Amino acid sequence: PYIIHYLEINKMNKLKRYQLEQIDLDNVIMRIVPGPEYNRERDEARMLELIHEGMHGMFKVRLEYADDIPFTKAGKYQWVKSKLADEYLAESSE
């Protein structure tokens, strides 16, 4: 996704894995599995700033740290998730 490319070109490529999840119209969670070079005290504020810039201030962003981000049942890695899309699909199938 574009936001990760934006982080990489701004020298913030210190993540092993990441996942962006839209929770509602205004809020997203960026789940990250930090790499060995990531330092929370040094890098967290800059990462939030870059994510905010990369999304043009459209969302409130919260970072969530994880040891791992699991693959889907199909064995694929889901870079982006949306609770809005999941809810819409669930409602439309009823």
Gaussian input, Z-matrix of N, CA and C with variables (Angstrom, degrees):
# hf/3-21g

backbone

0 1
 N
 C     1     B1
 C     2     B2     1     A1
 N     3     B3     2     A2     1     D1
 C     4     B4     3     A3     2     D2
 C     5     B5     4     A4     3     D3
 N     6     B6     5     A5     4     D4
 C     7     B7     6     A6     5     D5
 C     8     B8     7     A7     6     D6
 N     9     B9     8     A8     7     D7
 C    10    B10     9     A9     8     D8
 C    11    B11    10    A10     9     D9
 N    12    B12    11    A11    10    D10
 C    13    B13    12    A12    11    D11
 C    14    B14    13    A13    12    D12
 N    15    B15    14    A14    13    D13
 C    16    B16    15    A15    14    D14
 C    17    B17    16    A16    15    D15
 N    18    B18    17    A17    16    D16
 C    19    B19    18    A18    17    D17
 C    20    B20    19    A19    18    D18
 N    21    B21    20    A20    19    D19
 C    22    B22    21    A21    20    D20
 C    23    B23    22    A22    21    D21
 N    24    B24    23    A23    22    D22
 C    25    B25    24    A24    23    D23
 C    26    B26    25    A25    24    D24
 N    27    B27    26    A26    25    D25
 C    28    B28    27    A27    26    D26
 C    29    B29    28    A28    27    D27
 N    30    B30    29    A29    28    D28
 C    31    B31    30    A30    29    D29
 C    32    B32    31    A31    30    D30
 N    33    B33    32    A32    31    D31
 C    34    B34    33    A33    32    D32
 C    35    B35    34    A34    33    D33
 N    36    B36    35    A35    34    D34
 C    37    B37    36    A36    35    D35
 C    38    B38    37    A37    36    D36
 N    39    B39    38    A38    37    D37
 C    40    B40    39    A39    38    D38
 C    41    B41    40    A40    39    D39
 N    42    B42    41    A41    40    D40
 C    43    B43    42    A42    41    D41
 C    44    B44    43    A43    42    D42
 N    45    B45    44    A44    43    D43
 C    46    B46    45    A45    44    D44
 C    47    B47    46    A46    45    D45
 N    48    B48    47    A47    46    D46
 C    49    B49    48    A48    47    D47
 C    50    B50    49    A49    48    D48
 N    51    B51    50    A50    49    D49
 C    52    B52    51    A51    50    D50
 C    53    B53    52    A52    51    D51
 N    54    B54    53    A53    52    D52
 C    55    B55    54    A54    53    D53
 C    56    B56    55    A55    54    D54
 N    57    B57    56    A56    55    D55
 C    58    B58    57    A57    56    D56
 C    59    B59    58    A58    57    D57
 N    60    B60    59    A59    58    D58
 C    61    B61    60    A60    59    D59
 C    62    B62    61    A61    60    D60
 N    63    B63    62    A62    61    D61
 C    64    B64    63    A63    62    D62
 C    65    B65    64    A64    63    D63
 N    66    B66    65    A65    64    D64
 C    67    B67    66    A66    65    D65
 C    68    B68    67    A67    66    D66
 N    69    B69    68    A68    67    D67
 C    70    B70    69    A69    68    D68
 C    71    B71    70    A70    69    D69
 N    72    B72    71    A71    70    D70
 C    73    B73    72    A72    71    D71
 C    74    B74    73    A73    72    D72
 N    75    B75    74    A74    73    D73
 C    76    B76    75    A75    74    D74
 C    77    B77    76    A76    75    D75
 N    78    B78    77    A77    76    D76
 C    79    B79    78    A78    77    D77
 C    80    B80    79    A79    78    D78
 N    81    B81    80    A80    79    D79
 C    82    B82    81    A81    80    D80
 C    83    B83    82    A82    81    D81
 N    84    B84    83    A83    82    D82
 C    85    B85    84    A84    83    D83
 C    86    B86    85    A85    84    D84
 N    87    B87    86    A86    85    D85
 C    88    B88    87    A87    86    D86
 C    89    B89    88    A88    87    D87
 N    90    B90    89    A89    88    D88
 C    91    B91    90    A90    89    D89
 C    92    B92    91    A91    90    D90
 N    93    B93    92    A92    91    D91
 C    94    B94    93    A93    92    D92
 C    95    B95    94    A94    93    D93
 N    96    B96    95    A95    94    D94
 C    97    B97    96    A96    95    D95
 C    98    B98    97    A97    96    D96
 N    99    B99    98    A98    97    D97
 C   100   B100    99    A99    98    D98
 C   101   B101   100   A100    99    D99
 N   102   B102   101   A101   100   D100
 C   103   B103   102   A102   101   D101
 C   104   B104   103   A103   102   D102
 N   105   B105   104   A104   103   D103
 C   106   B106   105   A105   104   D104
 C   107   B107   106   A106   105   D105
 N   108   B108   107   A107   106   D106
 C   109   B109   108   A108   107   D107
 C   110   B110   109   A109   108   D108
 N   111   B111   110   A110   109   D109
 C   112   B112   111   A111   110   D110
 C   113   B113   112   A112   111   D111
 N   114   B114   113   A113   112   D112
 C   115   B115   114   A114   113   D113
 C   116   B116   115   A115   114   D114
 N   117   B117   116   A116   115   D115
 C   118   B118   117   A117   116   D116
 C   119   B119   118   A118   117   D117
 N   120   B120   119   A119   118   D118
 C   121   B121   120   A120   119   D119
 C   122   B122   121   A121   120   D120
 N   123   B123   122   A122   121   D121
 C   124   B124   123   A123   122   D122
 C   125   B125   124   A124   123   D123
 N   126   B126   125   A125   124   D124
 C   127   B127   126   A126   125   D125
 C   128   B128   127   A127   126   D126
 N   129   B129   128   A128   127   D127
 C   130   B130   129   A129   128   D128
 C   131   B131   130   A130   129   D129
 N   132   B132   131   A131   130   D130
 C   133   B133   132   A132   131   D131
 C   134   B134   133   A133   132   D132
 N   135   B135   134   A134   133   D133
 C   136   B136   135   A135   134   D134
 C   137   B137   136   A136   135   D135
 N   138   B138   137   A137   136   D136
 C   139   B139   138   A138   137   D137
 C   140   B140   139   A139   138   D138
 N   141   B141   140   A140   139   D139
 C   142   B142   141   A141   140   D140
 C   143   B143   142   A142   141   D141
 N   144   B144   143   A143   142   D142
 C   145   B145   144   A144   143   D143
 C   146   B146   145   A145   144   D144
 N   147   B147   146   A146   145   D145
 C   148   B148   147   A147   146   D146
 C   149   B149   148   A148   147   D147
 N   150   B150   149   A149   148   D148
 C   151   B151   150   A150   149   D149
 C   152   B152   151   A151   150   D150
 N   153   B153   152   A152   151   D151
 C   154   B154   153   A153   152   D152
 C   155   B155   154   A154   153   D153
 N   156   B156   155   A155   154   D154
 C   157   B157   156   A156   155   D155
 C   158   B158   157   A157   156   D156
 N   159   B159   158   A158   157   D157
 C   160   B160   159   A159   158   D158
 C   161   B161   160   A160   159   D159
 N   162   B162   161   A161   160   D160
 C   163   B163   162   A162   161   D161
 C   164   B164   163   A163   162   D162
 N   165   B165   164   A164   163   D163
 C   166   B166   165   A165   164   D164
 C   167   B167   166   A166   165   D165
 N   168   B168   167   A167   166   D166
 C   169   B169   168   A168   167   D167
 C   170   B170   169   A169   168   D168
 N   171   B171   170   A170   169   D169
 C   172   B172   171   A171   170   D170
 C   173   B173   172   A172   171   D171
 N   174   B174   173   A173   172   D172
 C   175   B175   174   A174   173   D173
 C   176   B176   175   A175   174   D174
 N   177   B177   176   A176   175   D175
 C   178   B178   177   A177   176   D176
 C   179   B179   178   A178   177   D177
 N   180   B180   179   A179   178   D178
 C   181   B181   180   A180   179   D179
 C   182   B182   181   A181   180   D180
 N   183   B183   182   A182   181   D181
 C   184   B184   183   A183   182   D182
 C   185   B185   184   A184   183   D183
 N   186   B186   185   A185   184   D184
 C   187   B187   186   A186   185   D185
 C   188   B188   187   A187   186   D186
 N   189   B189   188   A188   187   D187
 C   190   B190   189   A189   188   D188
 C   191   B191   190   A190   189   D189
 N   192   B192   191   A191   190   D190
 C   193   B193   192   A192   191   D191
 C   194   B194   193   A193   192   D192
 N   195   B195   194   A194   193   D193
 C   196   B196   195   A195   194   D194
 C   197   B197   196   A196   195   D195
 N   198   B198   197   A197   196   D196
 C   199   B199   198   A198   197   D197
 C   200   B200   199   A199   198   D198
 N   201   B201   200   A200   199   D199
 C   202   B202   201   A201   200   D200
 C   203   B203   202   A202   201   D201
 N   204   B204   203   A203   202   D202
 C   205   B205   204   A204   203   D203
 C   206   B206   205   A205   204   D204
 N   207   B207   206   A206   205   D205
 C   208   B208   207   A207   206   D206
 C   209   B209   208   A208   207   D207
 N   210   B210   209   A209   208   D208
 C   211   B211   210   A210   209   D209
 C   212   B212   211   A211   210   D210
 N   213   B213   212   A212   211   D211
 C   214   B214   213   A213   212   D212
 C   215   B215   214   A214   213   D213
 N   216   B216   215   A215   214   D214
 C   217   B217   216   A216   215   D215
 C   218   B218   217   A217   216   D216
 N   219   B219   218   A218   217   D217
 C   220   B220   219   A219   218   D218
 C   221   B221   220   A220   219   D219
 N   222   B222   221   A221   220   D220
 C   223   B223   222   A222   221   D221
 C   224   B224   223   A223   222   D222
 N   225   B225   224   A224   223   D223
 C   226   B226   225   A225   224   D224
 C   227   B227   226   A226   225   D225
 N   228   B228   227   A227   226   D226
 C   229   B229   228   A228   227   D227
 C   230   B230   229   A229   228   D228
 N   231   B231   230   A230   229   D229
 C   232   B232   231   A231   230   D230
 C   233   B233   232   A232   231   D231
 N   234   B234   233   A233   232   D232
 C   235   B235   234   A234   233   D233
 C   236   B236   235   A235   234   D234
 N   237   B237   236   A236   235   D235
 C   238   B238   237   A237   236   D236
 C   239   B239   238   A238   237   D237
 N   240   B240   239   A239   238   D238
 C   241   B241   240   A240   239   D239
 C   242   B242   241   A241   240   D240
 N   243   B243   242   A242   241   D241
 C   244   B244   243   A243   242   D242
 C   245   B245   244   A244   243   D243
 N   246   B246   245   A245   244   D244
 C   247   B247   246   A246   245   D245
 C   248   B248   247   A247   246   D246
 N   249   B249   248   A248   247   D247
 C   250   B250   249   A249   248   D248
 C   251   B251   250   A250   249   D249
 N   252   B252   251   A251   250   D250
 C   253   B253   252   A252   251   D251
 C   254   B254   253   A253   252   D252
 N   255   B255   254   A254   253   D253
 C   256   B256   255   A255   254   D254
 C   257   B257   256   A256   255   D255
 N   258   B258   257   A257   256   D256
 C   259   B259   258   A258   257   D257
 C   260   B260   259   A259   258   D258
 N   261   B261   260   A260   259   D259
 C   262   B262   261   A261   260   D260
 C   263   B263   262   A262   261   D261
 N   264   B264   263   A263   262   D262
 C   265   B265   264   A264   263   D263
 C   266   B266   265   A265   264   D264
 N   267   B267   266   A266   265   D265
 C   268   B268   267   A267   266   D266
 C   269   B269   268   A268   267   D267
 N   270   B270   269   A269   268   D268
 C   271   B271   270   A270   269   D269
 C   272   B272   271   A271   270   D270
 N   273   B273   272   A272   271   D271
 C   274   B274   273   A273   272   D272
 C   275   B275   274   A274   273   D273
 N   276   B276   275   A275   274   D274
 C   277   B277   276   A276   275   D275
 C   278   B278   277   A277   276   D276
 N   279   B279   278   A278   277   D277
 C   280   B280   279   A279   278   D278
 C   281   B281   280   A280   279   D279

   B1=1.4478
   B2=1.5253
   B3=1.2780
   B4=1.4582
   B5=1.5231
   B6=1.3207
   B7=1.4655
   B8=1.5268
   B9=1.3113
   B10=1.4667
   B11=1.5195
   B12=1.3195
   B13=1.4613
   B14=1.5278
   B15=1.3292
   B16=1.4616
   B17=1.5327
   B18=1.3228
   B19=1.4650
   B20=1.5271
   B21=1.3222
   B22=1.4650
   B23=1.5235
   B24=1.3147
   B25=1.4691
   B26=1.5253
   B27=1.3300
   B28=1.4603
   B29=1.5255
   B30=1.3243
   B31=1.4634
   B32=1.5309
   B33=1.3227
   B34=1.4570
   B35=1.5230
   B36=1.3278
   B37=1.4689
   B38=1.5246
   B39=1.3179
   B40=1.4644
   B41=1.5242
   B42=1.3216
   B43=1.4565
   B44=1.5211
   B45=1.3347
   B46=1.4636
   B47=1.5191
   B48=1.3296
   B49=1.4656
   B50=1.5129
   B51=1.3040
   B52=1.4598
   B53=1.5161
   B54=1.3111
   B55=1.4599
   B56=1.5211
   B57=1.2921
   B58=1.4586
   B59=1.5186
   B60=1.3400
   B61=1.4606
   B62=1.5146
   B63=1.3330
   B64=1.4578
   B65=1.5261
   B66=1.3298
   B67=1.4539
   B68=1.5231
   B69=1.3181
   B70=1.4634
   B71=1.5280
   B72=1.3135
   B73=1.4616
   B74=1.5252
   B75=1.3277
   B76=1.4599
   B77=1.5268
   B78=1.3314
   B79=1.4609
   B80=1.5160
   B81=1.3384
   B82=1.4620
   B83=1.5240
   B84=1.3283
   B85=1.4608
   B86=1.5200
   B87=1.2996
   B88=1.4598
   B89=1.5228
   B90=1.3354
   B91=1.4664
   B92=1.5142
   B93=1.3074
   B94=1.4600
   B95=1.5224
   B96=1.3129
   B97=1.4605
   B98=1.5282
   B99=1.3300
   B100=1.4540
   B101=1.5255
   B102=1.3111
   B103=1.4519
   B104=1.5136
   B105=1.3275
   B106=1.4657
   B107=1.5346
   B108=1.3244
   B109=1.4642
   B110=1.5299
   B111=1.3308
   B112=1.4664
   B113=1.5208
   B114=1.3221
   B115=1.4512
   B116=1.5265
   B117=1.3197
   B118=1.4685
   B119=1.5313
   B120=1.3161
   B121=1.4640
   B122=1.5224
   B123=1.3085
   B124=1.4546
   B125=1.5371
   B126=1.3415
   B127=1.4650
   B128=1.5328
   B129=1.3373
   B130=1.4647
   B131=1.5305
   B132=1.3133
   B133=1.4653
   B134=1.5271
   B135=1.3334
   B136=1.4739
   B137=1.5238
   B138=1.3289
   B139=1.4544
   B140=1.5339
   B141=1.3265
   B142=1.4665
   B143=1.5280
   B144=1.3105
   B145=1.4634
   B146=1.5361
   B147=1.3336
   B148=1.4584
   B149=1.5362
   B150=1.3364
   B151=1.4625
   B152=1.5216
   B153=1.3181
   B154=1.4711
   B155=1.5310
   B156=1.3385
   B157=1.4718
   B158=1.5296
   B159=1.3285
   B160=1.4636
   B161=1.5190
   B162=1.3294
   B163=1.4684
   B164=1.5295
   B165=1.3116
   B166=1.4693
   B167=1.5278
   B168=1.3191
   B169=1.4588
   B170=1.5144
   B171=1.3275
   B172=1.4664
   B173=1.5253
   B174=1.3410
   B175=1.4540
   B176=1.5221
   B177=1.3162
   B178=1.4559
   B179=1.5180
   B180=1.3139
   B181=1.4673
   B182=1.5208
   B183=1.3182
   B184=1.4626
   B185=1.5237
   B186=1.3179
   B187=1.4580
   B188=1.5205
   B189=1.3210
   B190=1.4577
   B191=1.5233
   B192=1.3100
   B193=1.4554
   B194=1.5209
   B195=1.3267
   B196=1.4668
   B197=1.5209
   B198=1.3308
   B199=1.4603
   B200=1.5189
   B201=1.3350
   B202=1.4614
   B203=1.5174
   B204=1.2969
   B205=1.4603
   B206=1.5201
   B207=1.3228
   B208=1.4662
   B209=1.5288
   B210=1.3097
   B211=1.4605
   B212=1.5269
   B213=1.3179
   B214=1.4592
   B215=1.5274
   B216=1.3324
   B217=1.4654
   B218=1.5242
   B219=1.3265
   B220=1.4616
   B221=1.5327
   B222=1.3348
   B223=1.4568
   B224=1.5172
   B225=1.3355
   B226=1.4690
   B227=1.5255
   B228=1.3043
   B229=1.4561
   B230=1.5192
   B231=1.3112
   B232=1.4682
   B233=1.5283
   B234=1.3202
   B235=1.4614
   B236=1.5213
   B237=1.3317
   B238=1.4626
   B239=1.5184
   B240=1.3349
   B241=1.4571
   B242=1.5227
   B243=1.3231
   B244=1.4534
   B245=1.5194
   B246=1.3185
   B247=1.4613
   B248=1.5270
   B249=1.3213
   B250=1.4623
   B251=1.5241
   B252=1.3227
   B253=1.4630
   B254=1.5237
   B255=1.3324
   B256=1.4681
   B257=1.5226
   B258=1.3372
   B259=1.4651
   B260=1.5318
   B261=1.3362
   B262=1.4596
   B263=1.5185
   B264=1.3348
   B265=1.4618
   B266=1.5412
   B267=1.3254
   B268=1.4718
   B269=1.5335
   B270=1.3281
   B271=1.4644
   B272=1.5283
   B273=1.3197
   B274=1.4589
   B275=1.5178
   B276=1.3363
   B277=1.4669
   B278=1.5231
   B279=1.3275
   B280=1.4795
   B281=1.5102
   A1=112.12
   A2=114.80
   A3=122.44
   A4=112.70
   A5=118.00
   A6=120.42
   A7=111.53
   A8=117.44
   A9=119.37
   A10=110.45
   A11=117.07
   A12=119.89
   A13=109.34
   A14=116.52
   A15=121.56
   A16=110.08
   A17=117.22
   A18=120.51
   A19=110.84
   A20=117.23
   A21=121.04
   A22=112.18
   A23=117.33
   A24=118.46
   A25=111.46
   A26=116.64
   A27=120.98
   A28=111.53
   A29=116.60
   A30=124.09
   A31=113.51
   A32=117.40
   A33=121.08
   A34=108.94
   A35=116.66
   A36=121.99
   A37=110.42
   A38=115.86
   A39=122.21
   A40=111.84
   A41=116.70
   A42=120.77
   A43=110.92
   A44=116.16
   A45=120.31
   A46=109.63
   A47=115.12
   A48=121.86
   A49=108.74
   A50=114.59
   A51=120.43
   A52=108.82
   A53=114.68
   A54=120.55
   A55=107.07
   A56=115.43
   A57=122.05
   A58=107.96
   A59=117.03
   A60=120.27
   A61=110.20
   A62=115.04
   A63=119.76
   A64=107.63
   A65=115.97
   A66=122.45
   A67=111.20
   A68=115.99
   A69=122.03
   A70=107.18
   A71=117.22
   A72=119.70
   A73=113.32
   A74=117.49
   A75=120.69
   A76=115.60
   A77=118.28
   A78=120.54
   A79=113.21
   A80=114.64
   A81=120.45
   A82=109.16
   A83=114.22
   A84=121.63
   A85=106.86
   A86=115.92
   A87=121.52
   A88=105.47
   A89=115.82
   A90=120.82
   A91=107.71
   A92=115.85
   A93=118.49
   A94=110.83
   A95=113.97
   A96=122.40
   A97=103.79
   A98=116.72
   A99=119.69
   A100=112.48
   A101=115.08
   A102=120.92
   A103=110.20
   A104=117.87
   A105=121.21
   A106=113.61
   A107=118.09
   A108=120.60
   A109=112.97
   A110=116.80
   A111=120.55
   A112=109.91
   A113=116.66
   A114=123.17
   A115=106.95
   A116=116.16
   A117=120.82
   A118=112.07
   A119=117.13
   A120=120.02
   A121=111.98
   A122=116.48
   A123=121.16
   A124=112.35
   A125=117.10
   A126=120.16
   A127=116.15
   A128=118.52
   A129=119.72
   A130=113.13
   A131=118.24
   A132=120.87
   A133=110.70
   A134=116.19
   A135=120.10
   A136=110.89
   A137=117.06
   A138=120.07
   A139=110.58
   A140=116.99
   A141=120.15
   A142=111.31
   A143=116.11
   A144=121.19
   A145=110.72
   A146=116.81
   A147=120.76
   A148=111.86
   A149=117.03
   A150=119.84
   A151=109.93
   A152=115.57
   A153=120.65
   A154=110.72
   A155=116.32
   A156=121.00
   A157=110.98
   A158=116.74
   A159=121.65
   A160=112.95
   A161=116.30
   A162=120.87
   A163=111.14
   A164=115.17
   A165=122.26
   A166=112.07
   A167=116.82
   A168=121.16
   A169=114.99
   A170=117.95
   A171=121.39
   A172=113.01
   A173=118.07
   A174=121.78
   A175=111.08
   A176=115.70
   A177=121.46
   A178=105.18
   A179=116.52
   A180=121.41
   A181=110.07
   A182=115.12
   A183=121.25
   A184=107.75
   A185=116.49
   A186=120.72
   A187=108.93
   A188=115.45
   A189=122.00
   A190=106.51
   A191=116.35
   A192=121.12
   A193=109.99
   A194=116.00
   A195=121.27
   A196=109.25
   A197=115.33
   A198=120.64
   A199=110.60
   A200=115.63
   A201=121.70
   A202=108.45
   A203=116.49
   A204=122.99
   A205=105.36
   A206=117.49
   A207=120.58
   A208=113.35
   A209=114.06
   A210=121.44
   A211=108.77
   A212=116.65
   A213=121.47
   A214=109.59
   A215=116.75
   A216=121.16
   A217=111.38
   A218=115.80
   A219=120.80
   A220=112.16
   A221=116.99
   A222=120.44
   A223=114.17
   A224=117.01
   A225=120.62
   A226=109.81
   A227=114.67
   A228=120.96
   A229=108.24
   A230=116.85
   A231=121.38
   A232=109.14
   A233=116.86
   A234=123.45
   A235=111.50
   A236=115.59
   A237=121.19
   A238=108.63
   A239=115.82
   A240=122.01
   A241=108.05
   A242=115.29
   A243=119.34
   A244=109.49
   A245=115.95
   A246=119.16
   A247=109.92
   A248=117.15
   A249=121.18
   A250=110.42
   A251=116.67
   A252=120.62
   A253=110.59
   A254=116.55
   A255=120.07
   A256=111.27
   A257=116.63
   A258=120.88
   A259=110.87
   A260=116.26
   A261=120.08
   A262=110.64
   A263=116.37
   A264=119.69
   A265=111.90
   A266=115.97
   A267=119.78
   A268=111.14
   A269=116.67
   A270=121.15
   A271=111.50
   A272=116.94
   A273=119.80
   A274=112.33
   A275=117.72
   A276=119.61
   A277=112.85
   A278=116.48
   A279=119.78
   A280=111.56
   D1=156.56
   D2=-176.05
   D3=-55.19
   D4=-42.46
   D5=-174.60
   D6=-61.15
   D7=-36.34
   D8=179.46
   D9=-70.81
   D10=-39.34
   D11=174.66
   D12=-59.42
   D13=-41.39
   D14=178.61
   D15=-60.45
   D16=-43.38
   D17=177.96
   D18=-63.75
   D19=-41.53
   D20=-178.25
   D21=-64.41
   D22=-43.12
   D23=-178.66
   D24=-71.51
   D25=-15.88
   D26=175.64
   D27=-100.21
   D28=24.61
   D29=174.21
   D30=61.86
   D31=34.25
   D32=178.54
   D33=-119.72
   D34=45.88
   D35=-179.07
   D36=-98.90
   D37=57.30
   D38=-175.03
   D39=-110.14
   D40=23.28
   D41=-176.05
   D42=-110.03
   D43=141.05
   D44=172.79
   D45=-78.23
   D46=-45.16
   D47=-179.57
   D48=-147.81
   D49=160.90
   D50=178.16
   D51=-153.65
   D52=160.88
   D53=174.59
   D54=-153.06
   D55=132.02
   D56=178.64
   D57=-105.50
   D58=125.69
   D59=-179.87
   D60=-125.69
   D61=123.69
   D62=175.27
   D63=-84.76
   D64=120.25
   D65=-177.12
   D66=-87.64
   D67=-43.25
   D68=176.71
   D69=-152.28
   D70=-168.20
   D71=-175.08
   D72=-62.87
   D73=-24.97
   D74=-173.07
   D75=-113.76
   D76=-9.67
   D77=-170.22
   D78=-128.68
   D79=137.94
   D80=174.28
   D81=-130.96
   D82=152.46
   D83=173.39
   D84=-113.61
   D85=131.42
   D86=173.55
   D87=-106.24
   D88=106.10
   D89=176.23
   D90=-86.86
   D91=132.26
   D92=-179.37
   D93=-132.87
   D94=144.78
   D95=168.54
   D96=-109.56
   D97=105.02
   D98=-175.42
   D99=-66.26
   D100=145.03
   D101=172.85
   D102=-86.56
   D103=176.82
   D104=-176.42
   D105=-63.39
   D106=-25.36
   D107=-178.29
   D108=-86.19
   D109=-10.47
   D110=-178.22
   D111=-75.10
   D112=130.48
   D113=176.76
   D114=-123.12
   D115=112.72
   D116=-173.59
   D117=-56.20
   D118=-44.90
   D119=-179.00
   D120=-63.34
   D121=-38.21
   D122=-176.59
   D123=-85.15
   D124=-37.16
   D125=-167.02
   D126=-103.11
   D127=-20.83
   D128=-172.91
   D129=-61.50
   D130=-48.64
   D131=-178.10
   D132=-61.90
   D133=-41.39
   D134=179.56
   D135=-66.28
   D136=-39.50
   D137=179.05
   D138=-63.43
   D139=-45.61
   D140=178.20
   D141=-60.82
   D142=-40.81
   D143=178.55
   D144=-61.57
   D145=-46.04
   D146=-179.53
   D147=-66.74
   D148=-39.40
   D149=177.85
   D150=-63.37
   D151=-44.23
   D152=178.57
   D153=-59.93
   D154=-46.27
   D155=177.66
   D156=-62.34
   D157=-45.62
   D158=-177.52
   D159=-63.63
   D160=-26.34
   D161=178.63
   D162=-100.06
   D163=10.25
   D164=176.29
   D165=55.65
   D166=33.77
   D167=176.35
   D168=67.95
   D169=15.95
   D170=-175.88
   D171=-75.84
   D172=-20.44
   D173=-174.58
   D174=-132.91
   D175=153.84
   D176=165.78
   D177=-85.13
   D178=132.23
   D179=-173.86
   D180=-115.43
   D181=133.91
   D182=174.79
   D183=-122.77
   D184=133.06
   D185=175.54
   D186=-89.03
   D187=140.51
   D188=175.39
   D189=-130.78
   D190=127.89
   D191=-179.06
   D192=-92.98
   D193=142.04
   D194=-179.15
   D195=-140.81
   D196=154.31
   D197=174.24
   D198=-79.57
   D199=-28.34
   D200=179.73
   D201=-159.05
   D202=157.52
   D203=172.48
   D204=-122.57
   D205=114.36
   D206=-172.02
   D207=-70.39
   D208=157.64
   D209=173.66
   D210=-77.88
   D211=162.12
   D212=176.60
   D213=-72.25
   D214=173.54
   D215=177.19
   D216=-59.37
   D217=-29.09
   D218=179.71
   D219=-82.00
   D220=1.18
   D221=178.17
   D222=82.25
   D223=15.94
   D224=-179.69
   D225=-105.19
   D226=159.30
   D227=178.70
   D228=-95.89
   D229=125.77
   D230=-178.01
   D231=-98.95
   D232=103.75
   D233=-177.04
   D234=-70.54
   D235=-37.60
   D236=-175.63
   D237=-130.18
   D238=135.10
   D239=176.26
   D240=-126.37
   D241=157.56
   D242=176.85
   D243=-143.88
   D244=116.96
   D245=174.88
   D246=-66.10
   D247=-31.68
   D248=178.39
   D249=-61.67
   D250=-45.44
   D251=179.71
   D252=-66.03
   D253=-42.61
   D254=178.72
   D255=-60.72
   D256=-43.97
   D257=179.72
   D258=-65.43
   D259=-41.23
   D260=179.49
   D261=-62.84
   D262=-46.03
   D263=-179.99
   D264=-63.80
   D265=-38.92
   D266=178.46
   D267=-63.77
   D268=-42.48
   D269=179.76
   D270=-67.34
   D271=-39.59
   D272=-176.42
   D273=-73.87
   D274=-18.35
   D275=179.17
   D276=-91.21
   D277=-3.22
   D278=179.88
   D279=-79.14

